[in-house]
Amino acid sequence: MYKKRVASPEFVDFYLPFGGRLRADNRWVQMSRIIPWDVIEPRYANKFSKKKGRRAKSVRVALGALIIKEKKNLTDEETIEEIQENPYLQYFLGFDS
């Protein structure tokens, strides 16, 4: 099952628990703006049932994690650890904090 996610967080609203701000010139912030997530999403959503099954991850999380994995040459486990530890990667995947 796939449900469209509400709009992605704005750059200025990304919450960092220890204060500070993300840099607009970071490669992951820039790449998040280049990828046409809203164009890719309908094609991705069509692959899932509208009513049955577990809710799928958003296209931004699913495809974004694969992009991170390939660009950084990581294993699946290492990809998860990198995402957990790096707020720029979390922003890239569309999380708001």
C-alpha positions in Angstrom: 0.0 0.0 0.0 1.2 3.5 -0.8 0.0 6.8 0.6 1.4 10.0 -0.8 3.5 11.9 1.7 2.8 15.5 2.6 5.2 18.0 1.3 8.9 17.6 2.0 10.4 19.8 4.8 11.7 23.2 3.9 15.4 23.7 4.3 15.0 26.4 7.0 12.7 24.2 9.1 14.9 21.2 9.5 15.3 20.6 13.3 18.7 19.9 14.8 18.4 18.8 18.4 21.7 20.5 19.4 21.0 23.8 17.6 22.7 25.0 14.4 21.6 24.9 10.8 22.3 22.8 7.8 24.5 24.4 5.2 22.7 25.2 1.9 25.9 24.5 -0.1 26.1 20.9 1.2 26.1 18.3 -1.7 23.1 16.4 -0.2 21.0 19.5 0.2 21.8 20.5 -3.3 21.1 17.1 -4.7 17.8 16.9 -2.9 16.7 20.0 -4.8 17.8 18.7 -8.2 16.0 15.3 -8.1 12.4 15.7 -9.2 10.8 13.7 -6.4 7.3 14.8 -7.3 7.7 13.5 -10.9 9.1 10.1 -9.7 6.6 9.5 -7.0 3.5 8.7 -9.2 5.4 6.0 -11.1 6.7 4.5 -7.9 3.2 4.7 -6.2 1.6 2.8 -9.1 3.7 -0.3 -8.2 1.8 -0.7 -4.9 -1.8 -1.7 -4.0 -4.1 1.1 -3.0 -5.7 -0.9 -0.2 -3.8 -4.0 0.7 -0.5 -4.7 2.4 1.9 -2.7 4.6 2.5 0.9 3.9 5.5 1.4 1.6 8.3 3.8 2.3 8.1 7.0 0.4 9.9 7.2 -2.9 12.3 9.7 -1.4 13.3 7.3 1.4 13.5 4.2 -0.9 15.3 5.8 -3.8 17.3 8.2 -1.7 18.7 5.4 0.4 19.8 3.6 -2.7 21.5 6.7 -4.0 23.3 7.2 -0.7 24.4 3.5 -0.7 25.8 3.7 -4.2 27.4 7.1 -4.0 29.2 6.2 -0.7 29.8 2.5 -1.7 28.2 1.2 1.5 26.5 -2.1 2.6 22.9 -2.0 3.6 23.8 -2.0 7.2 26.4 0.8 6.7 23.8 2.8 4.8 21.4 2.7 7.8 24.1 3.7 10.2 25.2 6.6 8.0 21.6 7.9 7.7 21.1 7.6 11.5 24.3 9.6 12.1 24.2 12.3 9.4 21.5 15.0 9.5 22.3 16.0 5.9 21.4 12.5 4.7 18.2 12.6 6.8 17.3 15.9 5.1 18.1 14.3 1.7 15.6 11.6 2.5 12.9 14.1 3.4 12.9 13.8 7.2 12.2 17.0 9.1 14.5 16.2 12.0 
